[in-house]
Amino acid sequence: MSQSSPRTILITGATDGLGRALAVRLAAPGTLLLLHGRSAERAEETARQVRALGGAAEVHLADLGGLRQADRLAETVLGAHGHLDVLVNNAGVGAGAPGAPRELSADGYELRLAVNYLAGFLLNGRLLGLLDAAPLGGRIVNVASAGQAPVDFADPHLSRGFDGFEAYRRSKLAQILHTFDLAERLAAGRSRVTVNALHPASMMATTMVREAGIEPWSTVEQGVEAVHRLVAGPAGERGGRYYDGTREARAADQAYDPRARARLRLLSEELVGKALAG
């Protein structure tokens, strides 16, 4: 099937760092970028850059620290578009400054779990129908990290012994567990949607890395190259894979435990359900 309508791509966290650079890289005639951000000013600035390069852009504002806002974002996209070619779950909260205190989301969840993982879990589920309607089959790209730590189901919100780096690593491994679990279920249902996760590049020169007090190791452009390959590469990319840059790699062991993946799915459904119920 040919692609006759604009290729429509939703990028969360498109107002800074990797998300903004990816939007600029993808800007081109025939591509419609749905740019998510919290700041209208910064989102419009990214949209102007995209339009200057011949692309089309829509701005979608939401604070993904509140899952009801994430749900409204999904509802807006569902109401405005007949298909979605790619969803890039890029928005995230870093480890924070050394020694920074534990933060909770608007729903009372550990902030990194909420923004880095649960918001994407919600969007993936709500937007699957649009992705399945994409002419060439939709793609989900979960921007994870090589920094990974097992999810502690006894204390998913790190209420004891909080550490920002540990919270960040757990949220990123949760993304990968979800990626593998969703890919398996999509394949069983013969869906044309593929879902993959990746670590784009180590310690890119982003606000998130600088806030953590770390000297950048990599450029944002290196990260963009890795994400761009999954977003715009040839059709036929297999789902259920984790990449380190552009190379397939092995994630932390918990990602390969079917019981852990199922347990995380049930926990995620429970947490999202509670948040949306208010």
N, C-alpha and C positions, 0 to 999 in steps of 0.2 A: 504493500500500500504506500502510495506517495504521500509526502507531506505538503498539503496544499495551503493550510492555514499557518499563521505564524507559530514558530516553535516557542512554546510558553514554558518559562523556567521560573520557579519560585526559589529565591535565596533568602534564608533567614540570616539576620545579622549582616545585612548588606551595607551598613553605613560606615564601616571601619575595617582596617586590616585586610584579612584574607577575603572576606565577603565583598567588600568594595572593589578590591583588585580583580576578583573573579568576575564581577558584574561588568567592569570595564573591558576585560578580556573577551567576554561573550557578546558585547554590544556589536550588533550588525543588522543590516536590513533583513527582515524576515524573522527576527527574533524579538519576542516580547518578554521583558524581564519584570517579574513581580518582586519588588524590592521591599523587604521587611526591615523595620528598624523601630527604635523607641522614640527617636528625635525626628520631628518633621523637618527641621532645618537640614540636618545631615542627610536624611533620606532624599530630600529634594535635590541636594547637591550631587548625590550619586546619580539620581535620575537625569540631571542636566548633563553629566558626563556621558551617560549612555546615549542620550539623544543626540549629542554633538557628534557621536561616532556613527550615527545612522540607525541606531536601534530604537525600539519603543520601550517605554518604562511606565509602570504603575507603582505608586507608593502605598504601602500597607503598614499602618502603625499598630504596634501591640507590644506590651511588656510581657514577655514570656515567663516572667516570674509569677504570673497569675494564670492558671490554666484556663480560667474562663475567658481571658483575653486571647489565649492561643486558640480556644474553640471558636471565638468570634472571627479570628483571622481565617480559620478554615471555612467557616460559614460564608464569609465574604467572597473568598476565592471560588467556592462551590456555586455561589449565586451569580458570579460574573463570567465564568468560563466553562466551556463545554469539554475541555480536556486540559491536562497538564502533562507536559513531556518530561520534565525533571523537577524533583524537589531536592534541594540541597539544604540539609539540616546543619547549618554552620554556626548559628547563634550560640554563644556560650559565655560562662563566667569562669575566669581563671582561678588559680590557687589563692590569689590575693596577696597582700603584703605579708612578709614573715610575721607570724604571731597574731595575725588579724583574728578577731573573734568569729565564732559561728554565726551565720546569718540564716534567717528563715525566709521563705517565699511568702507571697500574699496568702497562700493556703496553709501556712504553718509547716511546710516541708523544708528540709535542708536545701539551701538555695541552689547549689550546683547540681544536685539530683534533679531538682525541678526544672531548671533552665536547660542544662546540658543534655538531660535524658528524657524526662517526662513530657516536656513540650514537644519534642520530636516524635515520641511514641504516639502522642495524641494526633499530631498532624499526619503522620503516616497512616494511621487508621482512618481518619476522617476523609483523607484525600485519595484513598486507593481507587475509588471509582473513577475519578478524573484521570488518574494515572493510567488506569486500564483502558480508558477511552483514547489515549494518545495514538495517533495513526501508526507509529512505529513501535509502540509499546513504551510505557513509562519507565523512568529510572528514579530510584531514591539513592542519594549519596549522603551517608552519615559521616560527618567530619569528626572523627574520634582522635585518638592520640596513642603514641607508643607508651605513654605513662599510664599504666593500668594497675588496678588493685582489685581483688575479689570483693564482690558485693557481700556485705554482712547482713543477712536477712534477719538476724536478731536485733540489729540496730541500724536500719537503713538510713536513718537521718543523723548518724554520728552524734548522738546525744551524750556520749561518753568519750572523753579524750579526743576532742575535736582537733583536727589538723587540716588546714586548707588544701595542702598538696594531696593528702590521703582522700579527702572528699572529691577533689578533682579527678584523681585516678579512678576512684570507684565509679564515678558518673560516666567516665569514658569507657570503662570495661562494660558497664551496663548497656551502652550504645551498641557495643559489638555483640553481646549476648542477644540483644533484640534483633540486630541485623541477621544473625544466623537463624534465629527462631522464625522471624518473618519470612526469610527467603525459603525456608523449608516448607512453611505453610503455603506460600504462593506457588511453589513448584507442585505441591500436592494438588492444588486447585487448578493447575494448568493456566495460571495467570501469566500474562505477557509482561508484567511488571518485574523488574529486577531491583534488588537492593544490595548495596555493598557499603563497606565502611573503610576508612583509611586514616592513616596518620600522614598529614600532608608534608610536613617537614619539621625538623627539630628546632624548637626555640626560635621561631621566626621573629623578625623585628616588628612586633605588634605591641599595642597598648597592654594587652594581657601579660605578655612576657616582661615588659618593663615594670609593670606594677608589682610583679613578683620579685623584683630586684635582681633579675637575671640578665646577663649580657647576651644579646642575641647570637645564635650560631648560624642561622640560615636567613635567607631573604624571603620576603613574602612572595616574590615571583616564583621561587622554587615550589612553594606550597600551591600556588595557583596552577602550575604546570601539572601537578599530580591530580588535583581535583578536576581540572579541565579534561584530562584523559577519560575520567569516568563519566563526565557530563556530556562530552561532545565526541567521544571516540566512536568507532564503527559499531553498528548494531550487532547484537549477538553476544555482548559481554555477559558472562555467567554471573549469576547472583550468589549471595552467601559467601562472599570473599572479604578478606581483610588485607589491605595493602599498606606497606610502609613506603611512602612515596609512590613510585610507579611500579613497584615490584610486589607481587603477592608474598605475604609473610604469615607467620604464625602468631596469633594473639595469645594472651595469658590463658592458662589451662582451663579456668572456669568457663570460658566461652564455648568449650567443646563438651560440656556436661549437659546432656538433654534435661536432666532433672532441675538443674540450676536455671536453665533457660525458661522452662515451664513455670518454675516458682517465681521468677522475675516477672513473667507475663501476668500471672495472677495478681501479684503485688501491685504492678503498674495499673492494671484495670481497676483494682480497688482504690488506689490513691487518686486516679483521675476521676473515677466515679464520685468519690467523696467531694472532691474539689468542685466538680460541676453541679453537684447537688446543693452546694453552698453551705 
